[in-house]
Amino acid sequence: MLSLSLKMTARDWRAGQLRFLLVALIVAVASLSAVGFFVDRLRAGLNRDAHQLLGADLVVNADNPLNPAWLAEAERRGLRIAQTVVFPSMAQAGEGEQSVAQLASIKAVSKHYPLRGRLKISTAPEQAGEGEGAATEAIPAPGTVWVDAGILPGLKARVGDTIQLGEKRFTIAQLIASEPDRGAAFLNFAPRVMLPLSELAATGLVQPGARVTYRLLLASASAGQGAAAAAYQAWLETQIKDAALKGVRIDSLETGRPEMQSTLERADRFLSLVGLLSALLAAVAVAMAARRFMLRHLDACAMLRCLGLTQNQATAMYLIEFALVGLAGSVVGVAVGFGGHLLLLELLGKLVQSDLPPVSALPALHGVATGMLLLLGFALPPILQLRNVPHNRVIRREQAAPQPLALATYGLGLGSFVLLLLWQAGDAQLALLTALGFLGGFALFALVAWLGLKSLKTLRGAVNHQSWRFAVTSLQRRPGATIVQVVSLALGLMALLLLTVVRGDLMTAWRNATPADAPNRFIINIQPEQKAEIARRLAGAGVVNAPLYPMIRGRLVAVNGAAITPATYTEERAKNLAEREFNLSTMAQMQEQNKIVAGRWFADRAGAPAEASVEEGIAKTLNLKLGDKLRFDIAGTPVEAAVTSLRKLEWGSMKVNFFVIINPAAMADTPQSWITAFHLPRAQAALGNALTRDYPNLTVIDVGGVLKQVQAVLEQVVTAVEFLFSFTLAAGVLVLYAALMGSQDERTREAGLLRALGATRRQLSQAQLIEFMLVGALAGLLAAAGASAMGWALATYQFKFEWSFGSGVWLAGLVTGALCAIAGGWLGLRNVLKQPPLQTLREG
């Protein structure tokens, strides 16, 4: 049997019967493998780069000096270590009556800081203020400090001058242009002064009772080996729990940088979506290629059955043939995919670091297994139909109805398809959402196509033209084939539209979540009497869209009458929230970047009860729900408010956000300061210094560096995703070709018969044109509807940003569907018109 299978494989290859199936499989596996190779390396690289915003893989924050045993254990595990000590203090410059002082954020750093990312320094204030400078692996030398450019005007100093920190004087050696782990915290935020940790004791600034944060930075020896840091984190969490330590917090990328985590989560979903669409199109292409193979082998199989081949032998012969094709196609596809991911790295250039983690064998094994799984799921049903070809087909060219076993194997194909999606996505919700979208689209498209064929009966005589009647009759003569063609074409076009037009809308919405003009400056501690003047100064400097919001400090002390303490919760983040003050606010109208996900926004009116709107994330962390009564201690005054709504915030927008907002009527008598966020153009960069000089109580926070880091990672991922879409686009083109070529043989025979009966080449050409225009236009409209629905579902439930329907997808679907169908019709018709009808009928 093996010998016969090899001979049949060689014969089918020479006859061109296997080429389409092999090409379909190679494209399918190549797209999946390229995604697999690159995504594995890119995800590791992105997480490495994103960890630069922490300065490490893991950061331990403590209110007291770090336990030496923690450092010893980290060293024992082979982790790299650095330490920082951060606290607010006064920096002084000048002598005698000319001396000036300014609040600064002092940061003492040890050698090897930072462990991830690099500091950037400069000696030019303008350059440093824009976050531009030379990268360095060094730290300040003994006797020197590096400072933010924003501290110089307040101290009336410049690079090379000396400043006093406690009991020691330092020389300003460099300006800090970029600090990887700076973050965007708003409390006690002041211009940075960085000094070596070895010099901290000489300043005498750290005294008992001082508000100091000790940080231990930890990183694996290699950027691609995160397991060591994760294991250390688990060990340290156990130590903290067993000793019941207070004031210790562990930050990772997930907990320490929500704005970057949001970007990476969306990146992960986009990359998973690319793999999913590749898998979907691969399944459709292989299924259609296998069906075409089966249709072309019905006569050969019937002849072999007449020559004594049994059903089991026929099944074994074709299974071996398909296994050989599957193995060859999978191996070649993996090789093409590997080359494709290398090309992607070359094209991305500086956007992707050249030191990405090395390639592993897992994506290659994944690709081969995927190819075989696709064949198993979508080629087995046609093989079983070949098994049941009757002997009398040699005489009567009729195809028997599929047997129950053959139909049952389509369930196997569906199961394999869903399994492939779950495997490829790694996200059950995303996989099921995409699978249900395509399966639902399949059923809906088939129903609409059937209704469309029914409606054509009444339209056959609507146009008095022979080609029109030929076209309508041809569509109705093969309702099953027509429906399959419309559905296949619609599914392929739907994926292509999702990859092109809708993908562009998704990318635009993603970029808009953190736009280029997102706020890069925050001003806090604005006093009520300063509001009007600050607003006037901002407007005069050309700053637009700088709303001022009240900010109220309050501590959550009770929920539904029950006192709240850190011991109330088991989760570390909930404990931290319970022991610190909240940034509350009050406003009559909800901020535009917020969205109510449950409940209603409060109706503020005279005598209205206190009502609160809570951010959905903190509500989940603190187990809060609609109707709960929250009691806050605000400067000694209790305020109790009922939770009437939950809000979703867009953290990546960099705009002012609040965990809890209470209606103004309930907060009228509370002490308030004000906060604003705005985008400051480069030409007005000196505005922040001018404001702090004229209003010493203000704190101006420059988050331009953080914004640049977030946008840099975002653009890197967008570029990668757009390139990966090209692989999926190739699979989609293959599906379109398969859909249009699926009935080529039957159309060839019909065209030959019609020409033999007197139809002209012009009439046939026009009939084919009309037929394919009708099929293509209907498929294009269905594809546009499906792509729009899937785009909305993905944006709403997976990527978590606003979605707007664009009219371009409908026009693109209609035009693309018609053009693709016409092109396919021309390809199928041109060979018929070039040869005599008798030859066509003989070959049919």
N, C-alpha and C positions, 0 to 999 in steps of 0.2 A: 504493500500500500504506500509505503514511503517513496518507493521508486516511481510509482504512478503519480503521486502528488508532485514530485519534483518535475516530472515530465510535463504535467499539466501547468505547473507554475511557469516553466520555461516557455511553453506554448502560449499561455495567456500573456506573458510579458512581450513576446515577439509580436503578438496580435494587438498589443496596446490595451488589453483589457484591464491590466493591473495598474497602469500608470496613474490614472486619475485617483484611484484609491490610495496608492503609495504617496502621491503628492499631497492629498488631503491629510494623510496621517503625518507626513513630515512637517507640513505647515502647522498642524495642530500641536504636535510634540515640540516643535521648535519654538512656537510662541509660548507654550507653557514652560519649557525649559529656560528660555531666555528670561522670562519673568522670574522663574525660580532661582536661577543663578544670581541674577542682579538683585532681586528683592532680598535674598538672604544676606548678601554683602552690603546692600544699601541700608537695610534696617540696622545692621550692626554698626555701620558707619554713622548713620543718623543718630542713633542712640549715643554713640561716642561723642559726636559733635554737640549734641544737645546737652550732654553731661558737662560740657564746658561752661554752661550757664550756672552750674553748681560749683565749678572749679574742681570737681571730684566725682567719683561714682556715688559716694556716700558721705554725708556730713553729720557729725554728732554735735549738737548744740547743748551746752550746759551752763547753768548759772554759777557753778562753782568750778574751781580748777579740775582739770581732767584727771581721772583715776589712772595712775601709772600702769595698773594691770591691764587697762584697755589698750594702751599703746603696746605693751609687751605682747599681748595676744595678737594684735594686728601684725606686728613684726614676725611673730611665729608663723602666721598664715601666709607670709610673703607679700603682704600688702604694702603699697607705698603710703607714706604718711607725711602730712604737713599740719601745722597748727596756726590758728589765728586767734587774736584776742581783740574784741571790738567793744568800744564804749564811747559815750559822748564826753567831751571835755572842752575846755577853752584853749585856743591857740592865741599866743600873743606875739606882736611884732612891734619894733620901735623901742625907743628908750624914753624914760621919764614921762613928761607930760605929752610927748608925741606918741606914746605907745597906744596901740589899739588891740582889742581882743575880739575874737569871734568864736561862736560855738562851732566845733568841728566833730566829725565822726572819726575817732582815732582807731586805726587798725594796725596792730603789730603782727607781722607775718614771719614765719620761719622759713628756712631753706626749703627749696623744692616747691614753694607755693607759686602758682596754683598747680594742682596735679593734672588738671584737664584744661585745655585752652592756654592762652598766653596774655599777659599784660601788654598793653601798648602804651608807650610813653613818647613824650615830645617836649621840646623846650619852647615851642611857639604857642601862646595862649589861644590864638584863633584856630590853629590846627587841632589842638587838644580839645577845644570846645566842640568841634565837629566830630570827635571820636576818631580822628585820624592820627596815626603815629607809627612808630617802629615797634614791632613785636620784640619782646625780650623774655628770656628765661631767668633773668636775675631778679633780685630784690634790692631794696635800698641798701647802700653800703653803710657801715657804722658811722654815726655822726651826721647822717643825711636823712632827709625825708622826701617822699614824692607826694604831691598834693594835687587836688582838683584845681583846674584853672579858675573855677568859680570862687575860690577862697581869696584869690589875690587882691581883687578890688577892696574887699572888706578889711584886709590886713595892710593895704597900701604897700604891698610887697611885690617882688618879681623873682624870677629864677636867679639863684645865687645869693639872695638875702637869707638872713637867719631868722628863725622863729623860736619861741620859747614854749616848751611843753613840760609843764610841771617844773621840776628842778633842773632840767637839761635843755641846752640850746642845740638846734639842728640847722643845717643848711638845706635850703630848698634846691635839690639837685635836678629833679625832673617833674613834669606835669603828667598826670594820669589821663590818658586819652580813652582807654577802655579797660574795664576791670571785669573779668568774666563772671564772677559770682556776686556782682554788685546787687542784683535784684531790684525790686521796686517797692520796698517797704516804705511806709509813710510815717512811722513813728520814730521820733528822735533822729530824723534824717537830716543830715548836714553835710557840707563839703568834706571830702575825705582827706585825711592826713595819714599816710602810710609810713611806718618805720620798721626797722628790723626787730624781731621779737627779743633778740639778745639785749636790746637797748631799753626795753620797757621798764625793767626794775629801776634803772637809773633815774627815770622821770619821777618816780614816787607817786604816780597818779592812781595806781590801783591800791585802794585802801579798803579795810573791812567795811562792808555795807555799800560799796560802790556798785553801780548798776553795770555789770560787765557780762559779756557773753563770750564764753570760751568755746572754740570750735576745733574739732578734730576732723581733718579732711582725709579721706581714704580712697584709694583707687587700686584696681588690679594692676599687676605688672604689665599686662597687655590689654589694649583697649577692647579686644574681642573676648576677654575672659571675665565675664561679669559674675560667674558663679562664686568666686572667692569672696567678693564684696557682699553678695547676698547671704552667703553662709555666715560671714562675720556679723551681718545685721541681725540674723536670727539668734546667734549666740548672745549678742549684746542686749537684745530685747529681753531675753531670758534673764540675764544678769540684772537688768533694771527692774524687772517684775519681781524677781526673788528678793531683791533688797528694798523694794518699795521706794525707789528713788523718786524724788520730785525735781522738777526743773530741768529734765533731760529730754531732748527731742531728737529724733533721727529723721533727717531729710534725705529723700531720694529724688530722682527726677519726677516721679509720680506725685510726691507730696510736697516737694519744695518749690516747684515752678509750674503753677497751674496754667499760665499763658503758653508755655512751651509744650506742656503735656497735651493741651488741647490741639495744638498744631500737629504734634506727632500722632495723636490718635486719629486725626483726620487723614494724615498721610498714610497711616497703616490701612485705613479703610479704603482709600483710593487705590493703593497698591493691591489690596485684596480684590477690589472690584475689577482691576485689569486682569488678574488671574481668573476670576469668575467668568468674565465675558469671553476670555480665550477658551475656557473649558466649554462654555455654552456653544460657541461657534464651532469648536472642534467636534463636539458631539453631533451637531447637525450635519457638518460636512462629511464626517465619516459615515453617518447613517445613510445619507443620500448616495454617497459613493458605493456603499455596499449594496444598496438597492439597485443601482444601475448595473453593478456587476451581476447581481442575481438575474435581472431581466435579460441580460445578454447571454446568459448561460443556460437558459431554460431549454433551448433546443439541443445543445450539446449534452446536457444532463439526461434528457429524454433518450437520446441516441445511446448513451452509455448504459442506461437502464435496459434498453432493448438488447444490448450486447452482453447482459448478464450481471451488471453491477448492482449489488444490493443497496437497500436504503442506508444501512449502517456503513457500508463501504463508501458510498457517496458522501455521507456526512463526515467520515474520517478524512477523506481525500480533501474536501474543501476546508475542513478545520486546519489540517496541516498546512495547506496553501496559505490560508489567512494568517496562521501563526508565523510562517516564514516572512510574509509581507509585513506583519505587525512588528516582528523583531527588527527587520531591516529598517523599516520606516522609523521606528522608535530610536534606534541607535543613530541613524543619520540625523533625525530631528534633534536629538540631544547635542550632537556635534554642531549643527547649525545654530542652535540656541546658545551654546557656549560662545561661538564666534560672535553672535549678535550681542551678547552682554559685554564682550570686550569692545565691540564697536561703540556701544553706548558709553562706556567709560571714556573712550577716546573723544567722542563727540562732546561730552559734557565738560571735558577739560578741567578748568579750575573749580567748577561747581562740585565735582566729586573728588575727594582726597585720593591721591594715588596710593595711599597706604591702607586701602580698605582691607578688611580681613580676607584671608585666602579662601579660594574656592574649596568647598567640601564635596564629597561624593553624593551627599543626600539629594541635591537637586537632580543629578544624573539618574540615580535610581528612581526618583520620583517621576522623571520624564518617561523612562522605559515602562514603569508600572502603569503610568497614565495611558500610554499608547496601547498597551495590551488590554487595559480595562475598557478603553473606548471600543476596541474591536470586540471584546467579549460582550459588551452590552448592546452594541448597535450592529454588529455583523452576524451575530448568531441567529437572529430571526430570519434574515434572508437565506442563510445556509439551510435552516430547517425547511424553508419553503422549497429550496432545490431538492431536498431529501424526498419531498412528496410529489415531485413532478411525475405525472402519469406516463405510461409507455405510449399511449395513443396520441400524445402531442406530436409525435413524428408525422402523423397523418393529419390530425386536426389541431390547428394552431390556436388552441384554447388554453387558457390558464385557469387551473382549478382554484377554488377559493382556499385561502390559507387554512390549514388545519388548526385545531384548538391549541396544540402544543406550540405551534409557531406563533400564534397570537399571544400565548402566555409568556413567551420569551420577551415580548415587548415590555412586559412588567419587569423582567430582569434588566432590560436596557434602561428603563426609567429608574429602577433602584440604583443601578451603576451610575447613572447620571447624577442623582442626588448625592450619592456617596462621594463622587468626584468633586462636586461643588463644596461639600462640607470639608473635604480634605484640602482642597485648593484654598478656600477662604480662611479657614481657621477661625471663623466667626459664624456661629450657628444662625444668628439673626440675619446677618448679611446674606449668607448662603440661601436660607429659606426664602427671604424676601425676593432675591433675584430669581430663584428657581420658580417660586409661585408666580412671579411676574411673567416669566417666559412660558410656563405651562398654562397659565390663565390666558396669556396672549394666544397660545396655540389653539385652545378651545374656542375662544372668542373669534379669532381670525377664521377658523374653519366654519363657524356658524355664519358669519357675515359673508364669506365666499359662497356658501351654499345658498343663502338668501339672494345674493347677487346673481347667481346662475338661474335661479327661479324667475327672477324679475326680467331676465333677458328674453324669456319666451314672448313677453308682450312687446318687446322692442325689436323683434326680428324683422317685422314688416314696417317699422317706423321709418326706415331709410330705404328708398328704392335704388339700391346699389348692389350689384352681384357680389362684390368683395365683402361688403358688410354682412350679407346673408351667409357667405362662406365662413366668415369669422365667428359669427354667433353660433352657427351650426357646429363648427369645430369645437367650440368651448362646451357646448351642451352634449356633444357626443361622448366626451370623456370627462364626466363630472368629477370622478375620483381623482384623476390625474390633474385636472384643473385646480381643484381645491388644494391638493398637495403642493402644486406649483405656487399658488397664491400664498399659502401659509408659509412655505419655505422662503419664498422671496420676501415676505413681510417680516419674518423672523430675522433673516439676514440683514435686511434694511434697518430693522429696529435696532439691532446691535450697532450697525454702522452709524445710525443717527445718534444713538446714545454715546458713541465714541467720538463723534465729530461735533455736531451742532449742540446737542444737549451737554456734552462734555465741556464745551466752551462755556456754557452757562454755569455749569457746576464750578469750573475753575474761577470764573469771574466772581461768583458768590463767595467762594473760599477766599480769594484775594481781598474781597470787600470786607471780610470778617476782620482782617488786619490791614487796612488800606495804607497806601504810602503816606497819606496825610493824616494818619492817626495821631492822637495827641502825643507830643514828646516832652511836654513840660507840665508839671503839677505845681500849684501854689496852695499851701495849706496855712492854717492859723490866721486867716483873714478875719479881722474883727468886724463886728456889725457896722461900726462907724466908718470903716475903711472900704466897704463894699462899693459904693458909688465911685470913689476915686480910682480904685483898682480897675473897675470896669471901664472907666473913661481912659485910663492909661493904656489898657489893652486895645481898646478900639482905636486909639490914636496911633498905635504902633502897627495897625493893619491886621490885628488878630481877629479872626472871625470864629463864630461858634465856640465861645468860651463861657458857657453857663456857670453860674455860681450856685453851689448847693450847700445848705447848712450841714455841719458835721457835729454830732453830739456823742460824747463819750459816755457809755453806760455799761454796766455789768449785769448779765442775766443772773438773777438770784433765785427765781422760782418758776415752775411750770405747773399750772393748774393747782396752785397753792402749795405744792411740794418743793421744799428747798433744793437748790441745785448746787452741787459741789463736784470737784473732779472725781470723787469716789462714786458718783452716781452712774458714771459711764465706764465701759471697759475698753472702748477704742481709744487709742492714744490721741488722735486728733480731737475727739469729743472732749477728752480731759483737758487738753490745752485750751479749747474754746471756753470751757467752764471756769477756768481760773484766770482769764484775762478779760479786759474790757472790749466791747464791741464798738465799731464805728457805725452809729445809727444816723439816720437822717429823717427829714420830714419834708414833704412836698405834696401839693394838691394834684399835680399831673405826673404820671409815670414817665420815666426817662424813655426816650425813643428806642434805645438799644435793649430795653427789657421787654419781656413777653410773659403775660399771665398764662400759666399752665394749669392752674387749678384755682377755683374760687373766683372772687371779683375784686376789682380795685375799690378802695374805700371811697365813700361819698362824703367829703369833708363839709360840714355845715355847723352852724352854731349849736352848741349843746350836744354834738354827736359824741358817742362813746369812743374810747380809744381803740383804734384798729391798726393792725400791723400787716405788712406785706413782707414775706420772708423768702430769701433765695432758696431754690429747691435743693441745692447741694447741702447747705448747712442744715436745712430742715431734715434731710435724710440722716445726716450725721448725728444730730441731737434728738432724733425720733420725734420731731414736731409734725403736727398735722393740723388741718383746718379746724378751727374752733378752739384750739388750745389757748389758755390764758397765760401770757408771758409777763413776768414782773421784772422790771429793770431798776437798778439803783443808779440814778443819774445825779451825781454830786450830792448824795445824801437824800435825794427826793425820790420816793418810789413812784414808778409809772407802770400801770398794768394795762395791757392791750391784748385784744383777741386776734388770733391769726385768721384773716379773712381771705388771703390769697397767697399763692406760691408763684415765684417769678423765676424765669430762666434768664441768665445773664450771658452776654458774649464777652468772656474774659479777654479774648484775643483782640478786642477792639481798642484796648488800652484807655478806654474812657473811664470816668469816675463811676464806680459801682459801690453799692452798699448791701450788706447782708440783710439788714432790717430797715424798713421805712415805715414810720408811724404818721398818721394823719396830723396836719398842722394844728388843728384845734386842741389836740391832747398835748402838744409839745410847745405851746405858746410861751410858757413860763420857764422853760429849761434853758440853761446856759448853752450858747451856740457859738461856734466859729464857722468859717466858710472855706470851701475848697473849690477849685476849678482846675480843669484840664484843657489844654489847647495845643494846637500845632504851631510852633514858632518857626517862621521862615529863617533861613540862614542869615539873611540880611539884618534880621532883628535879634541876633543871638545875644547882644549886650543888654537886652531888656531885662533879663533875669537879674543881672548884677545891679542894674539901676534900681530895680524894685527893692532888693534886699538892702541897698544902701539908704534909700529913702524911708523904708519901712523895716527897721531891724527885726521886728517880731515875725516877719514872714519867713517861710521856708520854701524855697524854689527847688523843685526836684527835677533833674534832667534825666529822663528815661530814654533819651534818643539812642543810647548804646544798646539797651535792652530791645528796643523796637527794631533796630538794625539786625540784631542777632535773630530775632523771631522771623523777620522778613527774609533774611538770608537763607535760613533753613526752609522756609516756605517756598521760595523760588527754586531752591535746589530740588525739592520734592516735585514741584509742578513740572519742571523740566524733565525729570526722570519719568514721571507718569505719562507725559505727552509722548515721549519716545516709545515707551512700552506699548502705548496704544497702537503704534504702527504695526507691531506684531499681530495684535488682535485684528487690526484693519485688514491685514493679509488673509487671516482666517475668514473674515467676513466676505471678502471678495471671492474667496473660494466657495463659500456657501451660495453666493449669488450665481456663480458659474454652474454649480451643481443643480440649482433650482431650474435654471434656464435650459440646461442640457439634459435634464432628466427624461424629457419626452422627445428628444431629438430623433431617435430611431423611428418612433411611431409617426412623427410628423413627416419624416422623410418618405415613409411608405405611402402616407395619405397624399402628399404632394405629387408623388409619382403616379398614383392612381388618378388623381384629378387631371393631371396633364394628359394622361392617356385617354381620358373621357372628353378632352377638348378644352380644358381650362388653359388660359394663357399665362405666360410668365408674369405679366403685369397684374393680372387678377390675383394670382397666388401671392405675389409680393404685397399687394395692397391688403389682402385678407390677413396675411401674417402680421403686417404692420398694425392693422386695427386690433387684431386679437391680442398681440403683445402690449399694445398701448392700454387696452382695457385691463388686462391682468396686472401690468406694471403700475397703472394709476391706482387701482384698488389696493394693491399690496403696499404702495407708498403711503397712501392715506392711513391704512391700518398701522403701518410701522410708525408713522408720526404720532398717532394717538398712543401707541404703546410706549414709545420712547419718552413722550411727555409725561405719561403717568408714572413710568419708572423713575424718571428724573425727579419728579415731585416726591415720590416715596423715598428715594435715596437721600435727597436733601433734607427732608423733614425728619425721617426716623433714624438715619444713619449718620449723616454729616452734621446735623443740628445747625442748619442756617436757613435763612429765608430763601424762598424759591419763587421766581416769577416766570410765567409761561411766555415763551417767545413765539411769534408768528412765523419766524424763519424756518422752524422745524417742519411745519406743514407744507410750505412751498418746496423745501428741500426734499421732503418725502415724495411728493407728487411728481416732481420733475425727475428726481433720481430714479424712482421706480419705473417711470415710463422709459427713460433713456436706457436703463439697464436691460429692460425687457426687449426694447427695440434692438439693442446691440446683440443680445442673445438670439433673437429671432433672425437677424441677418446672418449670424454665424451658422445657424442651423439651416437656413434656406439657400445660402449661396452654393453649397455643394450640390444640392438638388438641381438648381437651375443650370449648372455647368455640364450635366450629363443627360443623356437621353432618358425618357421615362421608362423604356424597357429595361435598361440597365439598373435603374433604381428599383424597379419591381423585382428583378432577379435577385438583387442583393438583399431586398427586404424579406 
